[in-house]
């Protein structure tokens, strides 16, 4: 799923763009979370509950 991002987005500075992009994607919240997990891993960013909530609109433990 991480292949939806341009290569230039796999860096910490692109975090806000990634969160906005995923939050607006018309896909199931599970897919959004999976893409976020893959992006964070490739970008070297620590995934947080707040990031999951920003993308899915649900508390991190519910997705």
CHARMM-style PDB file with segment names, atoms N, HN, CA, C and O in Angstrom:
ATOM      1  N   UNK     1       0.821  -1.200   0.000  1.00  0.00      PROA
ATOM      2  CA  UNK     1       0.000   0.000   0.000  1.00  0.00      PROA
ATOM      3  C   UNK     1       0.860   1.258   0.000  1.00  0.00      PROA
ATOM      4  O   UNK     1       0.406   2.310  -0.450  1.00  0.00      PROA
ATOM      5  N   UNK     2       2.077   1.174   0.489  1.00  0.00      PROA
ATOM      6  HN  UNK     2       2.447   0.319   0.855  1.00  0.00      PROA
ATOM      7  CA  UNK     2       2.941   2.356   0.551  1.00  0.00      PROA
ATOM      8  C   UNK     2       3.353   2.849  -0.832  1.00  0.00      PROA
ATOM      9  O   UNK     2       3.926   3.930  -0.962  1.00  0.00      PROA
ATOM     10  N   UNK     3       3.063   2.063  -1.862  1.00  0.00      PROA
ATOM     11  HN  UNK     3       2.597   1.184  -1.757  1.00  0.00      PROA
ATOM     12  CA  UNK     3       3.425   2.491  -3.210  1.00  0.00      PROA
ATOM     13  C   UNK     3       2.542   3.632  -3.727  1.00  0.00      PROA
ATOM     14  O   UNK     3       2.732   4.094  -4.852  1.00  0.00      PROA
ATOM     15  N   UNK     4       1.584   4.090  -2.920  1.00  0.00      PROA
ATOM     16  HN  UNK     4       1.431   3.715  -2.006  1.00  0.00      PROA
ATOM     17  CA  UNK     4       0.760   5.240  -3.310  1.00  0.00      PROA
ATOM     18  C   UNK     4       1.491   6.559  -3.088  1.00  0.00      PROA
ATOM     19  O   UNK     4       1.028   7.604  -3.545  1.00  0.00      PROA
ATOM     20  N   UNK     5       2.618   6.526  -2.395  1.00  0.00      PROA
ATOM     21  HN  UNK     5       2.994   5.677  -2.023  1.00  0.00      PROA
ATOM     22  CA  UNK     5       3.365   7.744  -2.083  1.00  0.00      PROA
ATOM     23  C   UNK     5       4.508   7.968  -3.061  1.00  0.00      PROA
ATOM     24  O   UNK     5       5.173   7.017  -3.472  1.00  0.00      PROA
ATOM     25  N   UNK     6       4.738   9.223  -3.435  1.00  0.00      PROA
ATOM     26  HN  UNK     6       4.199   9.995  -3.101  1.00  0.00      PROA
ATOM     27  CA  UNK     6       5.951   9.525  -4.206  1.00  0.00      PROA
ATOM     28  C   UNK     6       7.178   9.217  -3.351  1.00  0.00      PROA
ATOM     29  O   UNK     6       7.128   9.335  -2.126  1.00  0.00      PROA
ATOM     30  N   UNK     7       8.249   8.832  -3.975  1.00  0.00      PROA
ATOM     31  HN  UNK     7       8.289   8.736  -4.969  1.00  0.00      PROA
ATOM     32  CA  UNK     7       9.479   8.499  -3.260  1.00  0.00      PROA
ATOM     33  C   UNK     7       9.926   9.649  -2.359  1.00  0.00      PROA
ATOM     34  O   UNK     7      10.455   9.416  -1.273  1.00  0.00      PROA
ATOM     35  N   UNK     8       9.719  10.863  -2.796  1.00  0.00      PROA
ATOM     36  HN  UNK     8       9.289  11.053  -3.679  1.00  0.00      PROA
ATOM     37  CA  UNK     8      10.153  12.031  -2.023  1.00  0.00      PROA
ATOM     38  C   UNK     8       9.397  12.182  -0.704  1.00  0.00      PROA
ATOM     39  O   UNK     8       9.818  12.959   0.152  1.00  0.00      PROA
ATOM     40  N   UNK     9       8.296  11.460  -0.520  1.00  0.00      PROA
ATOM     41  HN  UNK     9       7.954  10.828  -1.216  1.00  0.00      PROA
ATOM     42  CA  UNK     9       7.525  11.555   0.720  1.00  0.00      PROA
ATOM     43  C   UNK     9       8.047  10.631   1.806  1.00  0.00      PROA
ATOM     44  O   UNK     9       7.574  10.703   2.939  1.00  0.00      PROA
ATOM     45  N   UNK    10       8.996   9.774   1.505  1.00  0.00      PROA
ATOM     46  HN  UNK    10       9.381   9.715   0.584  1.00  0.00      PROA
ATOM     47  CA  UNK    10       9.523   8.853   2.512  1.00  0.00      PROA
ATOM     48  C   UNK    10      10.615   9.527   3.337  1.00  0.00      PROA
ATOM     49  O   UNK    10      11.779   9.124   3.339  1.00  0.00      PROA
ATOM     50  N   UNK    11      10.179  10.575   4.037  1.00  0.00      PROA
ATOM     51  HN  UNK    11       9.234  10.902   4.035  1.00  0.00      PROA
ATOM     52  CA  UNK    11      11.063  11.326   4.938  1.00  0.00      PROA
ATOM     53  C   UNK    11      10.195  11.949   6.026  1.00  0.00      PROA
ATOM     54  O   UNK    11       9.001  12.171   5.825  1.00  0.00      PROA
ATOM     55  N   UNK    12      10.784  12.222   7.146  1.00  0.00      PROA
ATOM     56  HN  UNK    12      11.754  12.042   7.310  1.00  0.00      PROA
ATOM     57  CA  UNK    12      10.044  12.725   8.302  1.00  0.00      PROA
ATOM     58  C   UNK    12       9.351  14.052   8.004  1.00  0.00      PROA
ATOM     59  O   UNK    12       8.254  14.298   8.506  1.00  0.00      PROA
ATOM     60  N   UNK    13       9.963  14.895   7.210  1.00  0.00      PROA
ATOM     61  HN  UNK    13      10.854  14.695   6.802  1.00  0.00      PROA
ATOM     62  CA  UNK    13       9.406  16.210   6.914  1.00  0.00      PROA
ATOM     63  C   UNK    13       8.092  16.138   6.123  1.00  0.00      PROA
ATOM     64  O   UNK    13       7.359  17.124   6.062  1.00  0.00      PROA
ATOM     65  N   UNK    14       7.793  15.005   5.531  1.00  0.00      PROA
ATOM     66  HN  UNK    14       8.389  14.204   5.580  1.00  0.00      PROA
ATOM     67  CA  UNK    14       6.566  14.851   4.741  1.00  0.00      PROA
ATOM     68  C   UNK    14       5.399  14.336   5.576  1.00  0.00      PROA
ATOM     69  O   UNK    14       4.331  14.060   5.029  1.00  0.00      PROA
ATOM     70  N   UNK    15       5.576  14.204   6.863  1.00  0.00      PROA
ATOM     71  HN  UNK    15       6.444  14.428   7.307  1.00  0.00      PROA
ATOM     72  CA  UNK    15       4.562  13.601   7.724  1.00  0.00      PROA
ATOM     73  C   UNK    15       3.196  14.268   7.592  1.00  0.00      PROA
ATOM     74  O   UNK    15       2.197  13.563   7.450  1.00  0.00      PROA
ATOM     75  N   UNK    16       3.114  15.565   7.632  1.00  0.00      PROA
ATOM     76  HN  UNK    16       3.925  16.138   7.747  1.00  0.00      PROA
ATOM     77  CA  UNK    16       1.814  16.249   7.542  1.00  0.00      PROA
ATOM     78  C   UNK    16       1.133  15.985   6.199  1.00  0.00      PROA
ATOM     79  O   UNK    16      -0.081  15.788   6.140  1.00  0.00      PROA
ATOM     80  N   UNK    17       1.922  15.983   5.122  1.00  0.00      PROA
ATOM     81  HN  UNK    17       2.908  16.143   5.170  1.00  0.00      PROA
ATOM     82  CA  UNK    17       1.346  15.684   3.806  1.00  0.00      PROA
ATOM     83  C   UNK    17       0.781  14.272   3.788  1.00  0.00      PROA
ATOM     84  O   UNK    17      -0.309  14.041   3.265  1.00  0.00      PROA
ATOM     85  N   UNK    18       1.521  13.328   4.357  1.00  0.00      PROA
ATOM     86  HN  UNK    18       2.407  13.516   4.782  1.00  0.00      PROA
ATOM     87  CA  UNK    18       1.085  11.936   4.389  1.00  0.00      PROA
ATOM     88  C   UNK    18      -0.193  11.791   5.206  1.00  0.00      PROA
ATOM     89  O   UNK    18      -1.127  11.112   4.780  1.00  0.00      PROA
ATOM     90  N   UNK    19      -0.241  12.420   6.371  1.00  0.00      PROA
ATOM     91  HN  UNK    19       0.518  12.971   6.717  1.00  0.00      PROA
ATOM     92  CA  UNK    19      -1.435  12.336   7.213  1.00  0.00      PROA
ATOM     93  C   UNK    19      -2.648  12.928   6.507  1.00  0.00      PROA
ATOM     94  O   UNK    19      -3.729  12.340   6.538  1.00  0.00      PROA
ATOM     95  N   UNK    20      -2.483  14.071   5.878  1.00  0.00      PROA
ATOM     96  HN  UNK    20      -1.605  14.548   5.852  1.00  0.00      PROA
ATOM     97  CA  UNK    20      -3.585  14.697   5.142  1.00  0.00      PROA
ATOM     98  C   UNK    20      -4.032  13.829   3.969  1.00  0.00      PROA
ATOM     99  O   UNK    20      -5.226  13.621   3.755  1.00  0.00      PROA
ATOM    100  N   UNK    21      -3.068  13.334   3.223  1.00  0.00      PROA
ATOM    101  HN  UNK    21      -2.098  13.503   3.396  1.00  0.00      PROA
ATOM    102  CA  UNK    21      -3.361  12.507   2.054  1.00  0.00      PROA
ATOM    103  C   UNK    21      -4.138  11.254   2.453  1.00  0.00      PROA
ATOM    104  O   UNK    21      -5.178  10.947   1.870  1.00  0.00      PROA
ATOM    105  N   UNK    22      -3.629  10.541   3.445  1.00  0.00      PROA
ATOM    106  HN  UNK    22      -2.784  10.790   3.919  1.00  0.00      PROA
ATOM    107  CA  UNK    22      -4.296   9.310   3.879  1.00  0.00      PROA
ATOM    108  C   UNK    22      -5.656   9.595   4.498  1.00  0.00      PROA
ATOM    109  O   UNK    22      -6.612   8.851   4.280  1.00  0.00      PROA
ATOM    110  N   UNK    23      -5.742  10.660   5.262  1.00  0.00      PROA
ATOM    111  HN  UNK    23      -4.966  11.265   5.439  1.00  0.00      PROA
ATOM    112  CA  UNK    23      -7.016  11.000   5.884  1.00  0.00      PROA
ATOM    113  C   UNK    23      -8.117  11.276   4.886  1.00  0.00      PROA
ATOM    114  O   UNK    23      -9.295  11.077   5.184  1.00  0.00      PROA
ATOM    115  N   UNK    24      -7.743  11.733   3.701  1.00  0.00      PROA
ATOM    116  HN  UNK    24      -6.787  11.894   3.458  1.00  0.00      PROA
ATOM    117  CA  UNK    24      -8.726  12.067   2.662  1.00  0.00      PROA
ATOM    118  C   UNK    24      -8.940  10.970   1.628  1.00  0.00      PROA
ATOM    119  O   UNK    24      -9.771  11.116   0.731  1.00  0.00      PROA
ATOM    120  N   UNK    25      -8.198   9.872   1.744  1.00  0.00      PROA
ATOM    121  HN  UNK    25      -7.523   9.753   2.472  1.00  0.00      PROA
ATOM    122  CA  UNK    25      -8.366   8.785   0.780  1.00  0.00      PROA
ATOM    123  C   UNK    25      -9.694   8.066   1.010  1.00  0.00      PROA
ATOM    124  O   UNK    25     -10.058   7.798   2.155  1.00  0.00      PROA
ATOM    125  N   UNK    26     -10.423   7.750  -0.068  1.00  0.00      PROA
ATOM    126  HN  UNK    26     -10.127   7.968  -0.998  1.00  0.00      PROA
ATOM    127  CA  UNK    26     -11.698   7.031   0.077  1.00  0.00      PROA
ATOM    128  C   UNK    26     -11.491   5.512   0.128  1.00  0.00      PROA
ATOM    129  O   UNK    26     -11.972   4.776  -0.734  1.00  0.00      PROA
ATOM    130  N   UNK    27     -10.773   5.066   1.148  1.00  0.00      PROA
ATOM    131  HN  UNK    27     -10.382   5.664   1.849  1.00  0.00      PROA
ATOM    132  CA  UNK    27     -10.517   3.633   1.336  1.00  0.00      PROA
ATOM    133  C   UNK    27     -10.841   3.274   2.778  1.00  0.00      PROA
ATOM    134  O   UNK    27     -10.941   4.163   3.624  1.00  0.00      PROA
ATOM    135  N   UNK    28     -11.005   1.994   3.072  1.00  0.00      PROA
ATOM    136  HN  UNK    28     -10.924   1.272   2.385  1.00  0.00      PROA
ATOM    137  CA  UNK    28     -11.298   1.579   4.448  1.00  0.00      PROA
ATOM    138  C   UNK    28     -10.202   2.014   5.429  1.00  0.00      PROA
ATOM    139  O   UNK    28      -9.030   2.115   5.065  1.00  0.00      PROA
ATOM    140  N   UNK    29     -10.604   2.266   6.670  1.00  0.00      PROA
ATOM    141  HN  UNK    29     -11.556   2.184   6.965  1.00  0.00      PROA
ATOM    142  CA  UNK    29      -9.657   2.747   7.673  1.00  0.00      PROA
ATOM    143  C   UNK    29      -8.519   1.754   7.902  1.00  0.00      PROA
ATOM    144  O   UNK    29      -7.403   2.165   8.221  1.00  0.00      PROA
ATOM    145  N   UNK    30      -8.780   0.460   7.745  1.00  0.00      PROA
ATOM    146  HN  UNK    30      -9.686   0.126   7.486  1.00  0.00      PROA
ATOM    147  CA  UNK    30      -7.716  -0.532   7.912  1.00  0.00      PROA
ATOM    148  C   UNK    30      -6.632  -0.346   6.855  1.00  0.00      PROA
ATOM    149  O   UNK    30      -5.448  -0.512   7.149  1.00  0.00      PROA
ATOM    150  N   UNK    31      -7.022  -0.006   5.634  1.00  0.00      PROA
ATOM    151  HN  UNK    31      -7.984   0.129   5.395  1.00  0.00      PROA
ATOM    152  CA  UNK    31      -6.047   0.236   4.570  1.00  0.00      PROA
ATOM    153  C   UNK    31      -5.259   1.511   4.833  1.00  0.00      PROA
ATOM    154  O   UNK    31      -4.056   1.569   4.577  1.00  0.00      PROA
ATOM    155  N   UNK    32      -5.934   2.526   5.341  1.00  0.00      PROA
ATOM    156  HN  UNK    32      -6.911   2.479   5.549  1.00  0.00      PROA
ATOM    157  CA  UNK    32      -5.240   3.772   5.678  1.00  0.00      PROA
ATOM    158  C   UNK    32      -4.181   3.512   6.744  1.00  0.00      PROA
ATOM    159  O   UNK    32      -3.053   3.994   6.643  1.00  0.00      PROA
ATOM    160  N   UNK    33      -4.558   2.744   7.770  1.00  0.00      PROA
ATOM    161  HN  UNK    33      -5.475   2.353   7.852  1.00  0.00      PROA
ATOM    162  CA  UNK    33      -3.616   2.452   8.847  1.00  0.00      PROA
ATOM    163  C   UNK    33      -2.432   1.642   8.323  1.00  0.00      PROA
ATOM    164  O   UNK    33      -1.288   1.913   8.687  1.00  0.00      PROA
ATOM    165  N   UNK    34      -2.695   0.658   7.476  1.00  0.00      PROA
ATOM    166  HN  UNK    34      -3.624   0.437   7.180  1.00  0.00      PROA
ATOM    167  CA  UNK    34      -1.616  -0.154   6.929  1.00  0.00      PROA
ATOM    168  C   UNK    34      -0.658   0.699   6.103  1.00  0.00      PROA
ATOM    169  O   UNK    34       0.558   0.540   6.210  1.00  0.00      PROA
ATOM    170  N   UNK    35      -1.189   1.596   5.288  1.00  0.00      PROA
ATOM    171  HN  UNK    35      -2.177   1.725   5.201  1.00  0.00      PROA
ATOM    172  CA  UNK    35      -0.337   2.478   4.492  1.00  0.00      PROA
ATOM    173  C   UNK    35       0.494   3.373   5.407  1.00  0.00      PROA
ATOM    174  O   UNK    35       1.670   3.619   5.138  1.00  0.00      PROA
ATOM    175  N   UNK    36      -0.113   3.856   6.479  1.00  0.00      PROA
ATOM    176  HN  UNK    36      -1.068   3.657   6.696  1.00  0.00      PROA
ATOM    177  CA  UNK    36       0.613   4.697   7.431  1.00  0.00      PROA
ATOM    178  C   UNK    36       1.735   3.916   8.105  1.00  0.00      PROA
ATOM    179  O   UNK    36       2.839   4.434   8.271  1.00  0.00      PROA
ATOM    180  N   UNK    37       1.465   2.690   8.489  1.00  0.00      PROA
ATOM    181  HN  UNK    37       0.568   2.269   8.354  1.00  0.00      PROA
ATOM    182  CA  UNK    37       2.492   1.843   9.108  1.00  0.00      PROA
ATOM    183  C   UNK    37       3.662   1.640   8.156  1.00  0.00      PROA
ATOM    184  O   UNK    37       4.821   1.772   8.549  1.00  0.00      PROA
ATOM    185  N   UNK    38       3.356   1.319   6.906  1.00  0.00      PROA
ATOM    186  HN  UNK    38       2.414   1.212   6.586  1.00  0.00      PROA
ATOM    187  CA  UNK    38       4.415   1.106   5.910  1.00  0.00      PROA
ATOM    188  C   UNK    38       5.196   2.386   5.648  1.00  0.00      PROA
ATOM    189  O   UNK    38       6.422   2.356   5.533  1.00  0.00      PROA
ATOM    190  N   UNK    39       4.490   3.513   5.553  1.00  0.00      PROA
ATOM    191  HN  UNK    39       3.494   3.537   5.647  1.00  0.00      PROA
ATOM    192  CA  UNK    39       5.184   4.786   5.325  1.00  0.00      PROA
ATOM    193  C   UNK    39       6.119   5.091   6.491  1.00  0.00      PROA
ATOM    194  O   UNK    39       7.281   5.438   6.278  1.00  0.00      PROA
ATOM    195  N   UNK    40       5.622   4.963   7.722  1.00  0.00      PROA
ATOM    196  HN  UNK    40       4.679   4.682   7.895  1.00  0.00      PROA
ATOM    197  CA  UNK    40       6.431   5.268   8.904  1.00  0.00      PROA
ATOM    198  C   UNK    40       7.671   4.395   8.946  1.00  0.00      PROA
ATOM    199  O   UNK    40       8.755   4.874   9.279  1.00  0.00      PROA
ATOM    200  N   UNK    41       7.525   3.123   8.613  1.00  0.00      PROA
ATOM    201  HN  UNK    41       6.645   2.734   8.343  1.00  0.00      PROA
ATOM    202  CA  UNK    41       8.666   2.216   8.609  1.00  0.00      PROA
ATOM    203  C   UNK    41       9.710   2.652   7.591  1.00  0.00      PROA
ATOM    204  O   UNK    41      10.896   2.724   7.912  1.00  0.00      PROA
ATOM    205  N   UNK    42       9.283   2.943   6.375  1.00  0.00      PROA
ATOM    206  HN  UNK    42       8.319   2.884   6.115  1.00  0.00      PROA
ATOM    207  CA  UNK    42      10.225   3.360   5.324  1.00  0.00      PROA
ATOM    208  C   UNK    42      10.826   4.733   5.584  1.00  0.00      PROA
ATOM    209  O   UNK    42      11.976   4.988   5.227  1.00  0.00      PROA
ATOM    210  N   UNK    43      10.050   5.619   6.205  1.00  0.00      PROA
ATOM    211  HN  UNK    43       9.115   5.412   6.495  1.00  0.00      PROA
ATOM    212  CA  UNK    43      10.528   6.985   6.445  1.00  0.00      PROA
ATOM    213  C   UNK    43      11.341   7.093   7.729  1.00  0.00      PROA
ATOM    214  O   UNK    43      11.954   8.128   7.988  1.00  0.00      PROA
ATOM    215  N   UNK    44      11.351   6.035   8.534  1.00  0.00      PROA
ATOM    216  HN  UNK    44      10.852   5.194   8.324  1.00  0.00      PROA
ATOM    217  CA  UNK    44      12.093   6.080   9.791  1.00  0.00      PROA
ATOM    218  C   UNK    44      11.400   6.927  10.841  1.00  0.00      PROA
ATOM    219  O   UNK    44      12.053   7.543  11.682  1.00  0.00      PROA
ATOM    220  N   UNK    45      10.077   6.955  10.790  1.00  0.00      PROA
ATOM    221  HN  UNK    45       9.546   6.454  10.107  1.00  0.00      PROA
ATOM    222  CA  UNK    45       9.280   7.754  11.715  1.00  0.00      PROA
ATOM    223  C   UNK    45       8.615   6.818  12.716  1.00  0.00      PROA
ATOM    224  O   UNK    45       8.117   5.755  12.343  1.00  0.00      PROA
ATOM    225  N   UNK    46       8.606   7.212  13.981  1.00  0.00      PROA
ATOM    226  HN  UNK    46       9.010   8.075  14.284  1.00  0.00      PROA
ATOM    227  CA  UNK    46       7.921   6.434  15.004  1.00  0.00      PROA
ATOM    228  C   UNK    46       6.429   6.673  14.904  1.00  0.00      PROA
ATOM    229  O   UNK    46       5.959   7.805  15.014  1.00  0.00      PROA
ATOM    230  N   UNK    47       5.693   5.601  14.694  1.00  0.00      PROA
ATOM    231  HN  UNK    47       6.075   4.681  14.605  1.00  0.00      PROA
ATOM    232  CA  UNK    47       4.244   5.687  14.581  1.00  0.00      PROA
ATOM    233  C   UNK    47       3.638   5.963  15.950  1.00  0.00      PROA
ATOM    234  O   UNK    47       4.015   5.335  16.939  1.00  0.00      PROA
ATOM    235  N   UNK    48       2.694   6.907  16.007  1.00  0.00      PROA
ATOM    236  HN  UNK    48       2.388   7.417  15.204  1.00  0.00      PROA
ATOM    237  CA  UNK    48       2.038   7.237  17.270  1.00  0.00      PROA
ATOM    238  C   UNK    48       0.534   7.033  17.147  1.00  0.00      PROA
ATOM    239  O   UNK    48      -0.017   6.993  16.046  1.00  0.00      PROA
ATOM    240  N   UNK    49      -0.113   6.904  18.291  1.00  0.00      PROA
ATOM    241  HN  UNK    49       0.334   6.936  19.185  1.00  0.00      PROA
ATOM    242  CA  UNK    49      -1.569   6.778  18.313  1.00  0.00      PROA
ATOM    243  C   UNK    49      -2.217   8.008  17.698  1.00  0.00      PROA
ATOM    244  O   UNK    49      -3.247   7.899  17.032  1.00  0.00      PROA
ATOM    245  N   UNK    50      -1.630   9.164  17.911  1.00  0.00      PROA
ATOM    246  HN  UNK    50      -0.794   9.252  18.452  1.00  0.00      PROA
ATOM    247  CA  UNK    50      -2.180  10.403  17.365  1.00  0.00      PROA
ATOM    248  C   UNK    50      -2.159  10.385  15.842  1.00  0.00      PROA
ATOM    249  O   UNK    50      -3.085  10.881  15.201  1.00  0.00      PROA
ATOM    250  N   UNK    51      -1.117   9.820  15.268  1.00  0.00      PROA
ATOM    251  HN  UNK    51      -0.365   9.416  15.790  1.00  0.00      PROA
ATOM    252  CA  UNK    51      -1.033   9.729  13.810  1.00  0.00      PROA
ATOM    253  C   UNK    51      -2.122   8.809  13.269  1.00  0.00      PROA
ATOM    254  O   UNK    51      -2.774   9.128  12.275  1.00  0.00      PROA
ATOM    255  N   UNK    52      -2.318   7.672  13.924  1.00  0.00      PROA
ATOM    256  HN  UNK    52      -1.789   7.412  14.732  1.00  0.00      PROA
ATOM    257  CA  UNK    52      -3.359   6.731  13.498  1.00  0.00      PROA
ATOM    258  C   UNK    52      -4.730   7.398  13.595  1.00  0.00      PROA
ATOM    259  O   UNK    52      -5.550   7.275  12.685  1.00  0.00      PROA
ATOM    260  N   UNK    53      -4.973   8.092  14.683  1.00  0.00      PROA
ATOM    261  HN  UNK    53      -4.307   8.191  15.422  1.00  0.00      PROA
ATOM    262  CA  UNK    53      -6.252   8.777  14.869  1.00  0.00      PROA
ATOM    263  C   UNK    53      -6.461   9.863  13.817  1.00  0.00      PROA
ATOM    264  O   UNK    53      -7.576  10.045  13.330  1.00  0.00      PROA
ATOM    265  N   UNK    54      -5.397  10.586  13.463  1.00  0.00      PROA
ATOM    266  HN  UNK    54      -4.491  10.438  13.859  1.00  0.00      PROA
ATOM    267  CA  UNK    54      -5.514  11.638  12.463  1.00  0.00      PROA
ATOM    268  C   UNK    54      -5.883  11.075  11.095  1.00  0.00      PROA
ATOM    269  O   UNK    54      -6.615  11.711  10.336  1.00  0.00      PROA
ATOM    270  N   UNK    55      -5.387   9.906  10.786  1.00  0.00      PROA
ATOM    271  HN  UNK    55      -4.793   9.389  11.402  1.00  0.00      PROA
ATOM    272  CA  UNK    55      -5.630   9.287   9.484  1.00  0.00      PROA
ATOM    273  C   UNK    55      -6.978   8.574   9.421  1.00  0.00      PROA
ATOM    274  O   UNK    55      -7.684   8.653   8.416  1.00  0.00      PROA
ATOM    275  N   UNK    56      -7.331   7.874  10.509  1.00  0.00      PROA
ATOM    276  HN  UNK    56      -6.757   7.810  11.326  1.00  0.00      PROA
ATOM    277  CA  UNK    56      -8.533   7.038  10.477  1.00  0.00      PROA
ATOM    278  C   UNK    56      -9.771   7.723  11.061  1.00  0.00      PROA
ATOM    279  O   UNK    56     -10.900   7.358  10.731  1.00  0.00      PROA
ATOM    280  N   UNK    57      -9.559   8.698  11.913  1.00  0.00      PROA
ATOM    281  HN  UNK    57      -8.643   8.994  12.181  1.00  0.00      PROA
ATOM    282  CA  UNK    57     -10.687   9.324  12.594  1.00  0.00      PROA
ATOM    283  C   UNK    57     -11.215   8.507  13.759  1.00  0.00      PROA
ATOM    284  O   UNK    57     -12.246   8.832  14.347  1.00  0.00      PROA
ATOM    285  N   UNK    58     -10.489   7.435  14.086  1.00  0.00      PROA
ATOM    286  HN  UNK    58      -9.651   7.171  13.608  1.00  0.00      PROA
ATOM    287  CA  UNK    58     -10.878   6.551  15.179  1.00  0.00      PROA
ATOM    288  C   UNK    58      -9.733   6.421  16.171  1.00  0.00      PROA
ATOM    289  O   UNK    58      -8.574   6.599  15.799  1.00  0.00      PROA
ATOM    290  N   UNK    59     -10.039   6.111  17.435  1.00  0.00      PROA
ATOM    291  HN  UNK    59     -10.981   5.966  17.737  1.00  0.00      PROA
ATOM    292  CA  UNK    59      -8.961   5.851  18.388  1.00  0.00      PROA
ATOM    293  C   UNK    59      -8.074   4.708  17.885  1.00  0.00      PROA
ATOM    294  O   UNK    59      -8.561   3.753  17.281  1.00  0.00      PROA
ATOM    295  N   UNK    60      -6.792   4.816  18.135  1.00  0.00      PROA
ATOM    296  HN  UNK    60      -6.396   5.592  18.626  1.00  0.00      PROA
ATOM    297  CA  UNK    60      -5.816   3.868  17.610  1.00  0.00      PROA
ATOM    298  C   UNK    60      -6.145   2.424  17.942  1.00  0.00      PROA
ATOM    299  O   UNK    60      -5.900   1.549  17.112  1.00  0.00      PROA
ATOM    300  N   UNK    61      -6.676   2.139  19.095  1.00  0.00      PROA
ATOM    301  HN  UNK    61      -6.875   2.849  19.770  1.00  0.00      PROA
ATOM    302  CA  UNK    61      -6.983   0.779  19.484  1.00  0.00      PROA
ATOM    303  C   UNK    61      -8.179   0.170  18.784  1.00  0.00      PROA
ATOM    304  O   UNK    61      -8.398  -1.038  18.873  1.00  0.00      PROA
ATOM    305  N   UNK    62      -8.956   0.984  18.088  1.00  0.00      PROA
ATOM    306  HN  UNK    62      -8.778   1.965  18.016  1.00  0.00      PROA
ATOM    307  CA  UNK    62     -10.156   0.489  17.412  1.00  0.00      PROA
ATOM    308  C   UNK    62      -9.908   0.060  15.963  1.00  0.00      PROA
ATOM    309  O   UNK    62     -10.777  -0.540  15.331  1.00  0.00      PROA
ATOM    310  N   UNK    63      -8.745   0.366  15.456  1.00  0.00      PROA
ATOM    311  HN  UNK    63      -8.039   0.854  15.970  1.00  0.00      PROA
ATOM    312  CA  UNK    63      -8.436   0.025  14.067  1.00  0.00      PROA
ATOM    313  C   UNK    63      -7.389  -1.054  14.048  1.00  0.00      PROA
ATOM    314  OT1 UNK    63      -6.977  -1.496  12.975  1.00  0.00      PROA
TER     315      UNK     63
END
